[in-house]
Amino acid sequence: MTPDTSTYMIAGFVVSFVTIGIYIASLYIRSLNLQRDIETLKSLQDEKK
């Protein structure tokens, strides 16, 4: 008789999806920060002119 490892498979999927979700959230936050930095640099450049 083979052991039932479906619980481990489900746990692996949950860990994978949570990790991917955290990574996507990190990318989104980084893009927001990058846009804010770009706007700050543009405003500084305009003030310099």
C-alpha positions in Angstrom: 0.0 0.0 0.0 1.4 3.4 -1.0 1.3 6.2 1.6 -1.2 9.1 1.2 0.9 12.2 0.5 -1.9 14.5 -0.8 -1.7 16.6 2.3 2.0 17.4 1.6 1.1 18.2 -2.0 -1.6 20.7 -0.9 0.8 22.2 1.6 3.4 22.6 -1.1 0.9 24.3 -3.4 -0.2 26.7 -0.6 3.4 27.6 0.2 4.2 28.1 -3.5 1.1 30.4 -4.1 1.8 32.4 -0.9 5.5 32.9 -2.0 4.4 33.9 -5.5 1.8 36.3 -4.0 4.4 37.9 -1.8 6.8 38.3 -4.7 4.1 39.9 -6.9 3.1 42.3 -4.1 6.8 43.2 -3.7 7.1 44.0 -7.4 4.0 46.1 -7.2 5.3 48.1 -4.2 8.6 48.5 -5.9 7.0 49.9 -9.1 5.0 52.4 -7.0 8.2 53.5 -5.3 9.9 53.8 -8.6 7.1 56.0 -10.1 7.3 58.2 -7.0 11.1 58.5 -7.4 10.7 59.4 -11.1 8.2 62.1 -10.3 10.5 63.5 -7.6 13.4 63.6 -10.0 11.3 65.3 -12.7 10.1 68.0 -10.2 13.7 68.6 -9.0 14.8 68.9 -12.6 12.1 71.4 -13.3 13.0 73.4 -10.3 16.6 73.5 -11.4 15.7 75.0 -14.7 
